[in-house]
Amino acid sequence: MTLKKPYVPFIILLFLVLLVGVGKASLNTGSSSKPLNLRPGEYRGYVYTVSGSTFELPVYICENASGNVTVEASYLEHLSLERWRVEYDTSSPDSLVDAVRGRFPLRIPLKVGGPSREGGEIRLTLFTRRGETFTGKLKLSKFTVETAPAVNITEITFGDRSRGTVYFHEGEPSTVVYTVMVRNGLDVPIELLNVSYKIPGVSPIGFWVFYTDSITDVPDEVPWGHVRTGIISPGSSAVVAVYMGVSGDVDGFYLKPKFTFKVGNRTISIPGPEYFYVQVGEACASGG
């Protein structure tokens, strides 16, 4: 069967109309997703922990609507997402307390499957209750995970600690202090030999032990005149302060350091509590 010539231009015109319509539909679909303004955009880090444990990366999202976040990961060696969807509810009291310059904290849970020295990225898609969609990426570069052997010593514990630093002077170097209370429940003295980590752009200045009952008694400035002793008596506690210099190009870093103690004739290493550093910079604009 052959088509008569008058129908040929009509078919061609119909094809062109459909083609333009599909193009507009694709354009509208692509433009329906807005960029997710998050801090940091990149995490460096060092994590010392046992295999199978989890840790959480805090991310500050610049969007003031409640909703949920779909999280995907790629190229993360021996790291997996503990949950692929995270609730992000800004109506909760905790979110309001932890808000910084209009940004609300979201914690991304990661599970350790083994040692890792590779980078990768985490993709986030935020669906708000207003029906909007935001997408963004969190890069993990220069991020090292070292797996710790199981150590059967529960008498050395950690108490109050500084959880992290949100830095407002974007692009400028800074000095931060990570503080944690260490309790010695043994009947012998213990000596803190080292608090070790390795993060590019984060320079170890040193650690000091303060015999005080509160982490707030630790000075913000490096206490060069303070005697550096690491001995903690039996049944007592002390505050360990770790001072670090942070380069201005570090957008954010995450730390779970390795604490190494001398107990009698033994030397043991145990994972320390987490600490994070994030450069926030400018405040959120209205609407994200």
C-alpha positions, 0 to 999 in steps of 0.5 A: 500500500502506498500513501498519496502525496497529500498525506506525506507533508502532514505526517512529517509535520506531525512527527516534528510536533511530537519531537518538539513536545518530547524535547520540552518534556525532557527539559521540564523533567530535568529542570524539576530537580534543584541543586541541594546546597549542602556543607561540606561538599567534600569530606576528608577523614580517618576512622579507626574502628572494628569491622562491622561497626557504623559511623555517621557523617554529619551534613548540613542541608540548606533547605527548611522543609521537612521531608526524607532523603534517598541516599546512594553511594558509589566507589566506596571501598569496604563502606556501605550505607547502613540505611538508604533512606534517612528522615530529615524532619526540621520540625523536631526540637533537635533539628532546631537546636542544631541548626546553623545559619539556616542549615539543618543537620543530616547524619549519613550512616556508613557501615565498615566492612574492612580497611579502605583508602579509596575515595568515592561519593554519596548521592543525595536526593531530598524529597520535600513535603511540598513536592519539591526535589533537590539533588546533591553529591558529597565527595569522600576523598583522602578518606582512610578507614583502618580496622581495629582488632577486638580488644577485650578491655572494657575498663578504659572508657570515654565520657564527655567529649567535644562533638565537632566544630562548625567553622564560619570563616570559609577558606581560612586556616584554623586551630581546633581542639578535640577533647574527651574524658578518659576513665581508667577503671583498672587497678593499675595506672595507664599511660596515654602514649599517642592519639594517632590519625592521618588526614591531609590538610590537618596537622597534628599539633599535639595532645595534652592530659588535664586532670579536671572534671570537665572538658570545658576547663580545657583552653582553646589555645595550644597550652605550650606551657602545660606539662605533657604527661599522659598518666591516669591513675587507677579509678580516676579520670582525665581530659585528653585534649588533641590540638590540630591545625586545619588548612583553609582548603579543608571543606570538612573532615571526620575523625575517629582517632586511635588511642594507644595506651600502656597498661602494665607491660602491654601496649593496646590501641582502642578506637576513640569517639568521633569528631567532625569539622565543617566549614559552613560559610554563607547563610542559607538563602530563602527557599534553599 
